[in-house]
Amino acid sequence: MIPYGKQEVTQQDIDSVVSVLKSDFLTQGPQVPLFENAIKTAVNCEYALAVNSATSALHIACLALDVGKGDVVWTTPITFVASANCALYCGADVDFVDIDAETYNLSPKLLEQKLKHAKQNNLALPKVVIPVHLCGQPCEMDKIYALGQEYGFAIIEDASHAIGGKYKGKPIGNCEYSDITVFSFHPVKIVTTAEGGVATTNSQKLFQKLELLRSHGITREPELLKNESHGGWYYEQIDLGFNYRMTEMQAALGASQMLRLHDFVARRNELADKYDVLLADLPIIVPKQHVDSYSGRHLYVILLELEKINLSHKEVFEKLRENGVGVNLHYIPVHTQPYYEGLGFSKGQFPLSESYYQGAISIPLFHAMTDAQLSEVVSTLKNILS
């Protein structure tokens, strides 16, 4: 089976992790700052904070921006549930903005329409908007940022798919158009720490809040203490935080992988370009790339033109798996999940997202994929769709 995504772990990665296992620190040692520095260098931001998952990063990013009860956070329906759940963790409400029909990212045009409608009808405006860089392709962040300035919302970029990508020639994660950017390092992502995430920001205030929330709300920093120190052992809990720390082993793996980030993303783009050419004559729509973007190419999603195919979406999906192509689907629209239906959402509210879901299939794409594997995927697709 050719998987839709797969990590690559080299001997250098293994040696980095083993060296940590033989060291004095398995947690809260030098490797986490080393990994954070690698991220800062790669994305050209002021601050980077490593945590145990991108979900944790999204959670504390919302908290750092003072999201709470009575607030509302807007995101896209086409994302993993964590992009919406993070607001609910804070006691806030969630709403969605439908996608652009070509890029599958949150639509700035529909965002503007929804903001105008909310303002004209005295409805709640968002405290935070979370655009998601689906498949690694960045959203149109300049337009979203301009709307944020006009309507007063903060922005968290969910760049879980997008490490190594660029927007308008600059690295995703530099936070030029956002308050905080979040990356994921799950095994199927571009770079892996097994499980893990990072939040980047250019705000010292936000970074200090994120740092507190990562580790129980506890600090030893003299300038943050409320009372005079009792001695070298002294710490204070000054906020209600969590244990969202990343281990030293995870960070060592991540720092080793970051040395190959450019090669990973270049290879993914090379493979995606080959798919674009080889799939051009099939009854499918290949992913359109925005002119301002350089995608991390985490995923390669095709849309079936079902009116031209004598098979259903489900039948194509299952036949691909039966023939050794490990496809997946990213994503089921969040608002159609039973939990969100329980919150009052229903099918039909975001038609572009629902239309996307009816024909989307993620086909294999990972940087260790061979040309022979790619040819096998293409050949299998052609045989099924002919």
Summary of the structure (lengths in Angstrom):
residues: 386
radius of gyration: 21.5
end to end distance: 21.6
largest distance: 75.9
contacts: 1357
relative contact order: 0.17
helix: 41%
strand: 17%
